[in-house]
């Protein structure tokens, strides 16, 4: 590809790039670029929302550029305040390193491990003297930090902002100096932090990195960004059947965006919505589990949607009970001798774990239809019942 063709391809699907001209000039030099992505392994698993930026980093690899994956074993103990309305609970370094193991294993389902440079930012931050920290702080002003919307909103709302949180953009910015990044990738919520990196590099006499922000992926509810906290996520390591079912439960209006951001292609408008969604679900399962797993997941979904599936599912009589919370609690008790509180059932419903004949129920105020005879009610990942 020519430099311009590379730029045109890399710009596809991005939300903000600063700037395309700078990126072109860097590529025209003929040297592989160092494309940086920093991740804080605050949890052991990653979901499809994380893969949006990983896929873009993989695109750099395919063009012959160097992917630099920074594991924030130091910054994760500080906690990224981006988008937070309160201080993030701290993690120990042992917790972070344990998460980093599974996090990277899953990330390499997207990235080419052999073409990825992995570094830990604790390697330089833990060597710094307090004098060095003060010098870094002298590079920014309080006014700059308060330009961040989340900081400003918390201050205006009378909520506390801890001083260590103000350090986070500075730490992320210094990472770019340490790894000599030509490009930094992140979600749109990382724009402020990446711009700090540009300023840090300029202060060191370096050519500033290009900012490349990717859109935030909406979760299975079609409203909020995908997050384990919201229960609207599809995990990279979710079982194939679960990935298929969760995808089939997304709103139809979300399909074009998922196709674009996760698969890099447009939705097939010639297909009916249900068939288009099945194609999307199969493609996502195949992306992370292989073609055989995708075929098996699709087959299982169709069997369950048709009322087939496991013949040994217990049969349950609900009587006249149709309220979803009470019905699920009753099905647990009568079908599996398992007691679930209304609060536990409510969380299962809100997180998309409850389905009737393959159709997800997420409204805690919903009621089952009057005629449920023969229908399969899924209670959680492992338990279902057939209704009488």
C-alpha positions, -999 to +999 in steps of 0.1 A: +000+000+000+011+035-007+014+059+023-019+076+014-036+042+010-024+032+045-038+065+059-071+061+042-074+026+055-064+034+090-088+063+092-118+040+086-139+035+117-121+061+138-139+088+158-111+114+159-076+116+145-051+144+152-041+146+125-043+127+092-016+149+077+008+141+106+001+104+102+008+106+064+041+125+070+052+098+095+044+070+072+061+087+042+094+084+061+094+047+053+101+035+088+077+013+108+057+034+132+054+026+169+017+023+176+010+024+213-020+011+233-020+013+271-042-011+291-048-012+328-058-048+337-083-039+364-103-070+356-092-105+344-114-105+312-119-083+282-151-078+262-160-069+226-158-032+235-121-036+242-115-054+208-125-023+188-092-006+196-073-039+195-085-045+159-072-011+149-038-019+165-039-052+146-044-032+114-012-013+121+006-047+125-007-060+092+008-029+075+042-037+090+042-013+119+052-021+155+024-026+180+035-016+215+012-029+243+018-012+276+006-031+306-002-006+333+010-026+363+017+008+379-011+029+366-037+003+374-028+006+411-036+043+407-068+038+388-079+056+356-105+083+367-118+086+331-156+087+332-157+080+369-180+099+392-161+086+422-126+074+431-118+040+417-110+014+444-073+007+444-058-027+434-027-043+446+001-051+422-004-088+427-040-084+417-030-064+386-004-089+375-028-118+379-054-099+357-027-091+332-020-128+324-056-136+313-060-101+298-031-105+274-040-141+266-074-128+254-059-098+236-037-121+215-069-136+200-068-103+181-032-092+180-002-111+166+018-120+196+051-123+176+047-087+163+037-071+197+062-054+220+049-058+256+062-034+283+052-027+319+051+009+330+061-001+365+096-006+350+101+031+349+077+046+374+090+025+403+125+037+395+116+074+398+127+096+427+102+120+442+122+148+426+114+132+392+077+131+400+077+168+409+094+176+376+067+158+358+040+176+377+056+209+369+048+203+332+010+207+337-013+232+354-043+227+376-063+246+351-054+220+324-065+192+347-098+208+354-105+211+317-113+174+320-151+171+320-152+143+346-129+162+371-148+194+365-182+178+370-171+162+403-157+195+416-188+214+406-210+188+421-192+189+454-177+154+450-141+148+459-112+144+434-082+128+450-048+142+441-035+109+430-062+109+403-048+141+388-016+122+383-031+097+360-031+117+327+005+127+335+015+091+340-002+080+308+015+109+289+049+099+302+044+064+289+044+078+254+078+094+261+093+062+274+082+040+245+088+067+218+052+064+205+045+076+170+007+069+174-014+064+205-047+046+202-076+047+227-113+052+230-128+087+227-128+089+265-090+088+264-086+120+242-075+142+271-049+118+283-035+112+248-031+149+243-011+151+275+012+126+259+017+149+230+026+177+253+051+155+272+068+144+240+071+180+228+087+189+262+113+162+255+120+175+220+103+146+204+079+146+174+045+144+190+024+113+186-007+111+164-039+108+184-062+081+171-095+077+191-119+049+184-157+050+191-170+035+223-191+004+216-226+003+229-234-029+249-262-054+244-288-029+257-280-006+228-278+024+251-248+024+275-212+017+265-203-019+269-192-026+305-191-055+329-204-030+355-236-025+334-240-062+327-244-054+290-212-070+277-201-100+256-168-114+268-141-125+245-138-157+265-176-162+269-187-197+257-196-198+220-233-205+227-235-176+252-218-152+227-244-163+201-274-159+224-262-125+237-257-112+202-291-124+191-305-103+220-292-069+208-316-043+194-319-045+156-308-008+154-274-017+169-265-042+142-249-018+117-227-004+144-215-038+157-209-050+121-188-019+114-168-017+146-163-054+153-162-069+119-151-039+097-179-044+073-214-032+066-245-051+076-261-071+047-292-051+041-306-078+018-311-101+047-341-100+071-332-086+105-332-120+122-310-136+095-286-106+096-283-109+134-276-147+131-249-139+105-234-113+129-236-137+159-219-165+139-191-141+127-183-130+162-182-166+175-160-176+146-137-146+152-128-158+187-136-195+188-134-208+152-158-219+124-168-252+140-178-235+172-198-209+153-218-236+135-224-255+167-236-224+185-260-215+157-274-250+156-279-250+194-296-217+193-321-228+166-329-260+186-336-241+217-355-214+199-377-241+185-383-256+219-358-284+215-325-289+232-317-308+263-344-334+269-336-336+306-346-301+314-370-303+343-406-294+337-421-267+360-457-257+366-460-219+374-497-219+381-510-184+374-477-167+382-465-146+352-445-118+368-409-124+355-391-120+389-415-143+408-417-168+379-379-172+376-375-175+414-403-202+413-386-220+384-353-221+403-370-236+434-393-261+416-370-271+388-335-270+404-342-269+442-323-237+443-335-207+462-329-172+447-338-139+462-357-113+443-326-092+442-305-120+427-332-127+401-335-090+393-298-089+385-300-119+362-328-103+343-311-069+340-279-086+328-297-105+301-294-140+316-331-148+315-346-159+282-379-174+270-374-196+240-342-178+231-356-143+234-339-122+261-360-106+288-344-076+304-374-057+318-378-066+355-415-055+352-422-079+323-448-106+325-447-140+307-474-146+281-505-164+293-497-196+272-463-208+282-468-245+278-438-262+262-417-231+262-381-231+276-373-206+303-336-200+306-327-190+342-289-185+340-259-198+321-264-234+334-300-238+342-332-239+322-367-254+327-395-264+303-428-248+314-460-267+318 
